[in-house]
């Protein structure tokens, strides 16, 4: 049975408590490749807050109902009804009862990878957001919390490892058979989306952790046979995460065991199921030969993120899916803070803001824009977005900025104390901070309800006669789908006034007060702030640390920005000053490329970058960020309308060649100076050195002198780690086509038996900005190593093409759009979640120039016109065209 093809919109305003609660869930799951049987015993009772006399309505999807009993007695057919999406007991007794349900499913045929599925011989589950209904009939909503006991049975040869939520309380053989069982009990009430089980032939990497109160926790990471040597870094990251959460948030782990399982076929990055996290193996497996510094950093951050969910997501969960940012945005903020403490806080902040601008700002500017807490949805799987995650984290960060570290910690402590074991809302969350600090956060709550990226226009003026400096601030939020009119937000604007000496001036307003932490609160459409005792003209450093997720427009001159790039005490704003100069030049250069006119050289930008390269006090990782030229997608976002991707590409390439030529000597010097002093290490300092060397290498190669290509060839041949080898390969593939086929063939032969590395090989080829790339991709879809059934492989080849190759995806003839539309339609029947995510590449189609815009719209309408689309794809395409 299939789910309804066109589900009705779900609205936050229509929320009502469940009519029935579930206290305990006892599951007996007999695993079989094609006929798995699930026996569920649900202890239920009427909800005092629900509707009196209501039926029991349970969700279901593609289930075969084998039997149904109420309080031990089989139910007659006229006592219940079954549809493709539900099981309803029409007139149950209005008292506590026990419902027993037996269902059967085929895990090997479950290509959607939601619910219980079997892939590469391993049984696995994914239940968030609405996958548990594909295992058994159940009230599949996050505000139904129950205590789970799960008995798992399987053939021992097929699945010697059987894992579930909580603690293992029993295991044994089944006499007279080749089968065995394990029983797992989770004492903490949880929603069904956190249910998990795994069965298969897996190797285990074990360790232990002693909590702050002295309890010993057994740690296990389970991987495919032969890959256990590559799980060591993930284990180390887990232990560091556990200690950090105790020290920074007072959150101690609460079970006797914590397990992680890495699987190859997984729609998500990872999932925080209680005590049994399931990961895409790309976020667990690492070795110097197969993983880049970026991979190591991602493993560290995602391991931490899923572990931190134990409290912000599991112990306290969401009342409904509209509150998704309550667990995801908050937990992203927590993992960002963890990485900042473990690595470089300034560099982490820069990278997080890059990510936010690249994905969330673009989302805000397109047809898929929505608030951090949306008010309606058709398919919840499509709201696992940059807005919910990254902008949600920024809202939490602003809360900390406004309340201060102590006020924020007091609010978090109250949140954990007040709502432990509950399904909470954004209002519950904010109330804890309001009560803990005596702050009215009613106005601040608009950040959760209002979509769009605010623009902050700041004009600074120094008055030498009065020795004062005035800042006039104006905020506005553009219209977004469903929200044409916007209200002013509460914006924490962190500032500094930098004197000609490079020192920060004291910030004293004319009334004698000083803004705490240098943070001005802007909560009206227009505001003015006047500072006294300013004897010399300062340069305003605005939105320090990116204190608010806004577009900043100011009257700072290029000379002011060059000054900040050299002298600002705020590292983020030193970086941002260079980026602002680069964007201004690139926007003008793009216009020049379309009109055929020439521009003066980018001397100011080159001077700013050169100053950073020459500053021995700067962290190499920081310098590597400063000299990165904004991406084509970033430039297109800043242009904002009538975008010609070919002109953007030409402008960016010209700028990079100019930088590589003008700074050839310092770039070459940095490349040599920051060579690794010893064997590979993934630590932050070593990674920063490699990041700078490889940024230098890329600029030198694009300059076209031949020296950069020679260095890349030498690095490729001598590399003892994947970071250097892949950067050299990327450089050669993009800037040395005469060597491309040779090194691509060599790379494939070296790593042909490692799927995660071959994903990198596919992705690299998809990103080459040449007219022949689309034909290459079509050819690669027939490669023996390519499979549409593997989400990682599809994302690597086709996702990388659509998301990271603007000129070729946005080809003027529309062929890129047609290719993606064909892929989406081909995938929709087998994996609609993956298909919908690929379709999200059209999110900025309305910003393109007229010809491309028309072809993108035609491709979207072709998708929309296909009968029988999944709810996932229907939702994305309809919102894209609205």
N, C-alpha and C positions, 0 to 999 in steps of 0.2 A: 504494500500500500504506500502511496506517495503522499507527501504533505500537500496542503492546498497550494495551487499554483500561484494565486495572487492573494496573499494574506491581507486582511484589513489592517489599516494603520493602528498602531498601539500608541495611546496617548497618556502622557504623565498625568494629565488632569483626570483621567478615568480610573486611576489606581484605587483599588479597594483591597482590604486584607483578604487572605485566603479564607474560604469558608470552612475548610478542614485542615487540621494540622497533623503532622506525622511525628510521633515521638521516637520510634525506633524503626530501623530498617534492617531486616535479616535477609541476606542474599545467599543463595546457593547457586553457583555458576559452574556448569560443567562444560569445559572448553572442548570444542570440536571444530575442525577447519571449515566445515560447511553447515553444521547443525549444532550450534551452541545452544544449550538450554539454560534459561535463567528462571529460578524460582524465587520470588520476592514475597516476603512476609512483612506487611506494613501495619504497625500499631497506630491507629488513627483516632482522632477525637474531634468533635465540632469545635471550631474556633469561637470563643465568646464574642470576638469582634466581628465575626462573619455574619452572613445572612442566616437567620433561623430557618430550619427545615430544608436546607439546600441539598441538592444531590451531590455526589462525589464525582468530580470531573477530573480525569487524569489525562495527561498528554501522552501521545505515542507517535511514532514515525517508522514506517516500514517494518512493523512487528507482526509476527504470527502468534495469535493468542491460542494457547493450548488448553488452559483450564483457568477457572476463576472460582474462588470460594470465599464465603463470608463467615467468620467465626467457626470455621471448620466444616461448613456445609456448602456443597456445590450450589452455585447460583443458577437458577432457571434462565433460559434465554430471554424471557420477557422482563427480567429484573435489571437488565443492563442493555446498553446499545454501544456499538463500535463503529467509528468512522475512520477514514485514513489518518486522522490526526488526534483522535481522542477515544477514551473508554469512559462511559458514564454509568454509574450506579444510580438508577432513577429515583428510588425511594429508600435510602439506607436508614436504619434506625439512628435516631439523633442521640447517640451515646458513644462512648469509647468502643472501638471494634477492631478486629483483625482481618485484614484483607490479604488473601493469598492469590498471587498471580503467577502463572507459568507462561513464559513466552519462548519463542525460538527464533534464531536469526542465523544468517550466513556471514560470518566475519570476513571470509575470503572474497566475497562479492562486494564488500563495502568499500568502494573506491572513493567515497566522499570523505573518508578518514575522520568521520564524526561518529560518536558512540563507540561501540566495540568493533575493532577491525583487526585483520591479520595481514601483515605485510612482511615479506622477507623471512617468513617462518615465525615471526613474533606476534603474539596477541598484545594489543595495546588499546587504551581508551583515550578519547578526547571528549569531554563533556561540556566544556564551556564553549558557547553560551547555552545551547539547548540540545546537547547531545545525549543526555541521560535518557531522554524519551525514546531513543533508538536502542536502548537496552531493555527497559521494562516500562510499563505504564506507570506514570508518576506525576504529581503536581510539580512540573518542571519550572520552578520559579525560585529565585534566590532567597525569598523570605520564608521558605519552609525549611527549617533546620531540624535535623534528626541525628541520632546516634546510630552509626552503622557498624554491623558485624557482617563480614563477608567470608564465605567459604568458597575457595576456588579449587576446582578439580581438573586434572588434565593427564594426558599420557606422559609418563615421566620422560620417555625418550624424546618426545617432541618439546616438552616444556619442563625441564628440570627445575627452573626457577619460577616461583609463583609469588607475586608481590601484590600487596594491597595497602589501603590507608591504615594508619595507626600503628599498633604493635601486634606482632605475631603472637597468638596465644595458643596455637595448636598446629601440629602437622603430623602426617603419617602416610602409610601405604594403605591402599584399598585391597584387602585380601582377595586372592584369586584373580587379580587383574594386573595389568601393567600400569595402572593409574595411581596417582598419589594426590594428596590434598594439603592445603594450608588454610588456616583460619586467621583472619586479621580483624582486630577490634579497634575502632577509633572512639575514645571516650568523649571527644569534644563534638558537640552538635555542629553540623555543617549543612550547607545546601548541597543539593545533588550535583551541581556543576563541579564540585570539588572531589567527586568520587573518582577513583582510579583503580585499575588493575593492570598487571603486566604478566605475561607468561611466555617463556621462551628459553632458548639456549644462550645464556649470557655469562660473560666473565664478570667477576666482582673485584673492585678495588675497595678495600676496607680501611677504616681509621676510627678514631673516637674523639669526642670532645667533652670536656668537663665544664659544666655551666658555672655561672657565678655562685650558685648555691651548692655546688659540689656534686650534682648529678652527672653520671656518665652517660653520654648519648652515643649509640653505635651508628657510625656513618657508613654508607655503602653507595658506590657509584657502579652501575651495571652497564656494560658496553658489549658490543658484538665480540665474538671470540677473536682473540689475537690483537685487540686494540686497547687492552688495559694499560699498557705503558704510556698511552696518550691521555690518560685521565688524571694524571698527577696534579697538573695546574688547577684543574677544576676543583679537586679536593682541597687544595691549599686555599683557593678563593672562598670555598664554602666555610672553612674554619675561620678565616679572617672575617667573613661576613657575620658569623654567629657571635664572635667576640665584639665586633664593632656595634652590633645592634644592642647588646647588653650595655656597653659603655655609653653610647650616645643617646639611646632612646629608652633604656631600662627594660628592653624586651628579651626575656629568656625563653629558650626553646622548651617545649612542654610535652614531648613524647620520649620514649626510650630509644627510638630509632628514627633516623632520617635517611631516606633513600632517594637517589636520582637514577633515572634510566635514560639512556641515549638511544634514540631510534632514527633510522634514516628517512623514513616516510612519515612526515609530520607537517600538517598545514601551518602550524604556529612556530614561533621561535622556541617557546617553552611554556609549561603550564604548572601552576603552583599547587596542585592537588595536595591535600593535607598529608604530610609525612611521606609522600611519594611524588616527587616532582618528575615530570616527563619532559624531556628536552629533545629538540632537533639536535642530532649528533654534531652539527657544525658548531654548536655552542657548548660542547663538552670536550671534544677531542682536539688535542694540540701537541705538536712536537716542533722543534726548531726547523726540521726539514719540510714540514707540511703546513704549518700555520704561520701567518704573518703577525706582526705586532698588533695590527688591528684586530685580528682574530683573538689573540690573547686578551686584549682589552675588552672585547665583546664578551668573551667567556666570563671574565671577572665580573663585569657589570650585570650580565643576565643571571649568572648564578646568584649574585647578591639580590637582584630584583625578585626572583622567585622565592628565595629564602625569606626576604623581608615581608612578603605577602603572608607569612605565617600569622602575623598580627594584623597588618593592614590589608585585609582581604579575606583571611580565613577566620581568625578569632573574632574579628569584626568584619562582617560582610555587607553587601549591598542589599537594601530593601527591595529594589527592583533594578532593571538594567539601565534605567535612566540615570542611576547613581554610579555608573561604571567608573567615572573619573574619581569617585571617592576612594576606590582601591587602586586604580591604575595611575592617575595623576599623582596621588600621594606617594605611592611606592616608587614611581619614577624619580620624584624629588629625593626620596631616601637613597636610592641607588646612585643618583648623581652626587649626593653628599659623601657617600661611602667612597666612590672613586676619587672625588676631590681630595679626601683625606689620605687615600692610598697613593695618589699620584701627584700631579701638579694642579692645584686649584685653578689658577688662571687659564691654563691650557684646556682643562676640562670645561670651564665655562665657555671658552671660545668655541669648542667643538659642539657643545650642547646648543649654543645659539645658532651656529651654522646649520645644524640639523633642524632646529625650529624654523628658521627662515626658509630653508629649502623645501620643507614639506608642509609645515603648518601654515605659514604665511601664504603659500600657494593655494592651500586648501581653502583658507579664508577668502581668497580672491576669486574663487571659481564657483561653479554651480553646486558643488558638494559641501559648501560652507555650512557649518552648524555650530551651535553653542557647545561649550564644554559639557554642559548637561543639556542634551537635546530635549525637546518637548514632545516629539513624536518620532516613530520609526516604523518601517515595514519589515525590515530584516536586521536584527540586532548584530549579526556577524559583520555587517558593513560599518559599524560604528566603533570598531577597534582602530581608531584613527589617530593621526598626529595631534588633532585638536584635543581628544580625550586624554592622550598620554602626555605629549610634550607641553601643550598649552595648559593642561591640567596641572602639570608640575610647576609651571611658571606662576600659576595662581597661588599655589601653596608657598612658593618662594616669596611672592609679594606679601603674603600674610606674615611670614617670618620677618621680612624687612620692616613692615609697619609696626609689629608688636615687639620686635627685638628678640634676641636669642632666649632670654629668660621667660618672657611672656609666651613665646611659641612653645617652649618645652613644657611650661605649666599647662598650656592648652592641650598638648598631646597627652600628657599624663592624665588629665581629666577625661579625655576621649577614651583612652584605654580603660580607665577605671569605670566610667559610666556605661560604656556600650559593649564591654566584653561579652561575647556569646550572643550578640544581637545582630540584626540586619538593620543598618543605619541609613540615614539620608544626609545630603549636603547640609540641610538645616541643623541636623543633630551635630554634625562636625563643627560648623561655625559657632553654634551655641556654646560649645565647650570653650572655645577661645574667648568668646564674649564674656562668659561667666568667669573664666580664670583671670581675665585682665580688666574687666569692667569697661570694655570697648564695645560700642555699637557698630556691628558689622552688617547692618541691613543694607547700606549703600554698596559696600564691598561685594555683596552677594550677586550684584549685577554681572560680575565677571563670569559667573556660571550660567547666566541666562541669555547673554547677549553675544551673538556671533560677530565676527569681523575683527580685523586688526586695527586698533586705534592709531590715528596719526597725531603726533605731538609736534606742533610748530612752536619753536622756541626762538625768541629774538632777544639778544643781549645788547645792552648799551651802557658804556662807561661814561659817567659824568665827571670830568676832571675838576670842575669848579666845586662840586659838592662832595667829591671823593666818594662817590657811590656807584654801585653797579646794579642795574635793573634788568630783571628777567621777566619778559612777558610770555606767557604760556597759553596756547590755545589747543584744545583737543577736539577731535571729531572722529566718528566711526562711520565708514561707508555702509550703504545699504547692502544687505545680504538676502538670499532667498527666504521669503517669509517674514523678514524684519526690515522694512523700508526705513523706519525711523528709529534712531538710537538716542539713548540718554548718556550724559557724561558719566564716566567711571571714576573710581578712586584709583589714582595712579601714584605710586611712590616713585618720585624722581630723585635719584641720588646724584648729587652734583659736587663739583669742586671748582674753585677759582684759582687758576694757576698763574702765578706772578711771572714776570719776565725772567726772574732768576731760576724758574723751574720749581719753586716751592709753592705748596698750597697755602693760600691765604686763610686766616680765620673767617668763618662764616658767621657774621653778626647782622641780623636784620635790624631795620631802623627802630623797632620797638625794644631792642636790646636782647631779644631772644636768639638762640642758636638752634638750628634744626638738628635734632638728634641724629648722629651718624651721617650728617650731611644730606638727609633725605627730606625733600619737600613733598608735601601731600597736595596733589592737584585733584580736586574733586568737583570742579565746576568747568563749564565750557571754556571760560577764560579766567586767568589768574595772573597776578603780578607779585613779584617779590623784589624788594629793594634792600641791598646790602650796604652797610656803611663802612667807613674807615678803609676805603679802597683807594690808596694813593697812586697806584700805577695801573695802567690798563691791563687787566688780566685776560686770559683766555678761558672761557667756560668749558669745563669738562662735564658733559651732559649724559645722563642715564648711565652713570658709572656701574660697572658690573652687570650691565643690562638689567637694571633694577625693575624694569617693566617691559613686557613684550609689546612694544610699540614701534611704529615707523617714526623715526626722528628726522625732522626737517629743521634746520637752523640757519642763522646768518653767519656762521663761521666761515671765514675765507679759506682758500687753499693754503695760504701762509699759516693761518691759525692751526689747520689740521696737521701740517708738517711739524709745527711746534709741538703739538700734543703727541705726535708720533715719536718725538724724541724725548719729551720731558714729563709727560703725564705720569703721576704716581699710580694711577689705576691701570693695571696691565691690560684689562679688556679694552679700555678706551684708547690705549696706544695702538692696539690691533685695529680697533674700529676706525680710527682716524685714517689709517692706510687704506682700509677697505672703502671708506667714503670717497677718498681721492680716486681710487680705482674705479668705482662705480660711475662717478661723474665723467671720467675720461671715457670709459667704455660705452656709456650711453651716447655720448657725442660721437664717438668713433663708429658706432653702429649706424647712426644717422648719416655719417659721412660715407660709410661703405655703401649705403643704399643710393646715395646721390652722386657718388663718384668723386667727391672732393677730398682733398688731403687735409690732414690735421698737423699741427705742431707736435713735436715729440713729447712723450710723457715725463718730462724732466722732474716735476715735483714728485711723482710717484716713485720714480727710480731713485731719487735722492732719499725719500723716506725708507724705502726698502734697503738701500745701501747703508743707511745709518744703522739699521737694526743688524744687518750682517756684520758690521764692523764693531758692534758693541760687545765687548767680552763679558760684560756682566749679565747678559741676557741668556736665559735658558734656551738651548738649541731647539727644544720642542716648541717653544714660543716663537722663535725666529721662523721655524718651518711654517707656522700658521700665517705669519706676517707676509711672507713672500708668495703665498698661494694666491694666484689670480682668481677672482670670483668665477664660478662655473657658468656655463652658458644658460642653465636654467635659472640661476640667481640673477643674471643680467636681464633675462627675459622678464622675470618677476618685477624687477625695478623699472623696466620700460613700461610695463603694465598694459599696453594695448597696441594693436596693429604690429605684432612682433613678426619679424622675418628671421627665422632661425639661421639661415645662411649668412645674413649680414652680421648677426651676433657672433657666429663662429669665426667669420673673417676678422672682425674687430678684436676678438679675444686672441686669436692666433697672432695677429700683428703685434699686439701688446706684449705677449709672451716672448716673441722673437726680439722685440726691442729691449726688454729686460735682460734676456739671456745674452744679448750682444753687449749692452752697456755695462753689465755687471759680470762679464765673463771671468775676470780675474778673481774678484771676491767669491764668486760662486765656486770656481775651481779650487780656490784656497780652502773654502769651507768643506768641500767634498773630501779633500785630502785630510784636513785637520781633524775632522770628526769621524775618521775611520775607527771601527771597533778596536779597542785595545786588547781584546782577548776573545775567548769563545762566546758564542751567542748567549744572551740572557734576555728574558722578556721584561726585565724591570723597567721602570719609567725612564730613568736616566739613559739607559742604553737605547731604548726605543726612541727617545727624543733625538739622540745623535743620528740614528738611522733615518728618522723622518726628515731631518734637515739635509742630510747627504742626498737623499732620494729626491727631495724637492729641487735641490740644486741641479742634480743630474737631468731632471726633466726639462728645466729651463735651458740648460746648456745644449741638450739634444735638439730642442725646437729652434734654437738660434741658427742651426744649420751649418755650423762651422766644421763639422766632422769630428771635432774633439769629443763632443758629448756622445755621439754614437760609438766612438771607439771606447770611451769609458764604460758605456752600457754593455758593450760586447765583453769587455774584460770582467765586469762585475757579474754578468750572467755566468760566465765560464768558471769564475772563482768562488761564487757564492757558497757559503756553508749554511745558509738559512733561507727560508721561503720569503721573508720580507725583501731581502736584496734580490733574490732570483726573480720574484714576480715583478718588482719594480723595473728591473733591467729588461725583462720580457715585455712589459707594458711599454716602456720607452722605445724599444726596437719595433714593436708592432705598430706603434703610432707614427714614429718619425723616421724609421729606416725600413721602408717596404722591401728593399733589396735583401734584407736579412730575415724578413718576417716569417716566411714559410719554413726556413731552416730551423729557427729557434722554436717556433710553435710545434714542429714535428718532434724536435728533441725533447721539449717539455712534456709532450703527451707520452712519449715512450718512457720517460723517467717515472711518470706517475700514473700510468694507465690503470693500475690496480687500486688507486686511491680515489674513491668517488668525490670526496670533498675537494681535493686538489683539482680534479677534472672539472668540477663546477667552476673553478677560477678560470680554467682554460676556455670553457664555453663563454663565460661572462666577458672575458677580455676581447674575444673576437666580435662579440655583439656590440661593443662600444667603439669600434673603429669608425671614425667619422669620414667614411668614403662611400661613393655611390655604389660600389660593389658589395657593401656589407649585407644588404638585404638578401642578395642572391647567396652569399656565403651562409647566412643564417638558415635560409630554406634548405640548403645542402646539408647543414649540420643537423637539422631535424631528422634526417635519415641516417645519421651516424650511429654505429652500433652502441655507442655509449649513451645515446640520448633516449629518454623515455618520458612520455607525457604522464605516466603514472607516478613519477617521482616529483613532488613539488619543488624540491631544491633544484633539480635539473631544469625544470620549466622556468623557475624564477631566474636562474643563472643565465640562460640563453635568451628567452623571450622577454622576461621581466627586465633584464638589464638593457636590452635593446630599446624597449618602450620608455623606460625611466631615465636612461643615462646616455642616450645617443640622440640628442634633439634634432640634428640636421637630417638624420636618416629615418627616424620615426616620423618626423614632420616633413617628409619629402614633398616637394611641390606637386608631384603627380598623384599623391594620395596613396601610393603603394604601401607605405608603412602602416597607414591606418587600416587598409584592407587586410593586410597580413594579420594584424592584431585582432581585427574583428573575426576573421576566419578561425584564429586560434581560440578565442573566447567561445565562439559557437561550438567548436569541436570539443572543448573541455566541459562545457556547461552540464552535459548529461552525466559525466563521471565525477567531476569535482567542482561543483558550483562555487564554493568559497574561493578557490584558486582562480577560477574564471572571473569572478567579480573583482578580485584584487587586481588582476591584470587590466581590467577595463578601467580602473581608476587612473590609468595613465592619460586618459582624455580629460582629466580634471581642469586643465588650463586651455582647452580648445577655443574658448570664446575670446582669448587674448591674442590669437594669431591674426595675421593679415588675411584679407578677404578670401583669397583663393584657397589657402590651406583651411581656413575656417569652414568653407563650404564643403570641402572634401571630408574633413573630420565629422561634420554633421551628417553627411551622407552615410559614412560608415556606422555611426551610432544609430541612425534610423534603420539601417539594414539589420543591425543586431536587435533593435526594438521590435522589428516586424517579424521576427522568427517566432512561430507558434510554439507554445510549450516551454518557454524560458523558465528557469528556476526563479524562485523568489529573490535569491541573492543578486543575480544579474539583472532581473527586472527592476529591482530597486535602484541599482547604480545607473542603469541606462535611462530610466525615467527621470531621475533627479538631474542627470547630466544634460538632458534635453529640455528640462522645465524652463 
